[in-house]
Amino acid sequence: MPRSPHYDLNVLRSKAEEIRRVISTVPGVADLFVEQQVEVPQLNIQIDRKAVARYGLTVTDVSHFIETAFKGEAVGQVLLGQRQYELVVIMDEKSRSDMEKLKKLVMITPTGSRVSLEQVALIQTGTGPNTINRENVARRIVIQSNVSGRDLGGFVREVQQKIAAQVKLPPGYFVSYGGQFESQQRAFKRLAVEFVLVVIVMFSLLYMSLRSAPLAVAVLLNLPLAVVGGMVSIYLSSGVLNVSSLVGFILLFGIAVRNGVLMVSHMNDLRYNEGLDLDKAILQGAEERMTPVLMTALATALGMVPLIWAQGSGSELQKPLATVIVGGTISATALTLIVLPVLYRLIEGRGKGVERERLVTDGELPTLSRG
């Protein structure tokens, strides 16, 4: 969308056409067109300020006189039976299109003398655009295109590169990108904030449940590996990171953290409720929780497979989400079963369990049941 705060619409239109030609060479472009501006006949009235002052008038007086002639002005009311009508003074339509009659329109000066409109203004015909569109004060022309067979973000990036390399805009002119691309960028920013909030909330809930900041961090380490798995799956499939993919990551975080909580909670239960030592609790806890974790991962992955292979309407939104969840679930499950027990051993084996044993003795740690 080329924009400019200046008044040269011809430059704006020529640059819009130049940009259109550049965009037409980008793979994936569809339904490309430039917003049309049609030259239409116009009547131009330029007020002569010196002449206006010489006759004791003001520019406002002349402007108001012209506006009354073309748009009309209510000067009173007329009662006709039970109805009331506005009495409007206006030139008849035929006279408004007659140049000579317009020039002979008479104004009354403050001194009572009569002055024709042509004595205080230059009246001439010409042509001009049928519409002048603006956005944030700047004049603009819209170049619109759909995208077919590729992702929107990659298409816009290629368009930006080609325009920067092939189109030289005069000073004061610039190109902005709107539509679905603009909405997508806003969504990315909102989801980035939501990611941070999700992690903070998850850490708070984990700390309240496990009563250990290091263990809460260990469970949250599921998230980076889940992200790695999701990104790899995107790279191996479409290579498109969009809003649906980001939503998939948020869903994936919940799945990954749930598996970690199941594992750590069961190990704590074996240690503090059944009295097993650290190593035995880790081995038995990992073994007993392997089946539930694998079943959760398998059910989640299989449930997403139909969305990955979908070809119907809406599949462009479903595929990235499902791809992220499948890839991230696989990598997060590997972390839960292999890396999380190691982290638990490192954290609890360095004397971190002493304070937790005291908390259990004092009745501060909730009792966890096996399941």
Number of C-alpha atoms within 10 A of each C-alpha: 16 20 22 22 15 13 10 10 17 9 15 21 19 11 19 24 17 15 22 18 12 15 24 16 11 14 14 17 17 15 10 14 15 16 15 13 15 10 12 11 11 13 14 14 16 12 19 15 14 12 14 20 12 10 17 10 19 17 15 10 13 19 13 13 17 18 13 16 19 15 11 17 16 12 9 10 11 10 10 8 6 5 7 10 11 12 14 14 15 16 17 11 10 8 13 15 12 10 13 12 13 18 17 13 17 16 17 12 15 10 9 8 10 13 16 14 21 18 17 24 18 13 17 12 10 10 12 15 13 13 11 11 14 13 11 8 10 14 19 25 24 19 18 17 17 13 16 13 10 13 16 17 17 14 20 16 10 14 20 15 10 16 17 12 9 11 13 13 15 11 8 9 18 14 18 11 14 13 9 12 14 12 11 16 15 13 14 15 10 11 16 13 10 13 15 11 12 15 15 12 11 19 19 13 13 20 16 13 14 18 17 17 14 16 23 23 15 23 27 21 20 28 24 16 21 29 22 16 22 29 21 17 20 21 13 11 13 13 14 18 17 19 19 17 23 20 17 22 23 20 14 27 24 13 23 28 24 16 24 26 20 19 26 24 18 21 28 24 19 22 20 20 14 11 12 16 11 18 15 14 22 24 12 15 23 22 12 16 20 17 11 14 22 18 11 15 23 16 10 18 19 11 13 19 14 13 20 19 13 13 12 8 8 10 14 15 14 20 24 27 28 29 29 31 28 25 22 32 28 20 22 30 25 17 23 30 19 12 15 24 23 14 17 21 14 12 16 15 13 9 10 14 17 11 12 19 15 12 14 14 11 9 10 12 17 12 13 14 11 13 8
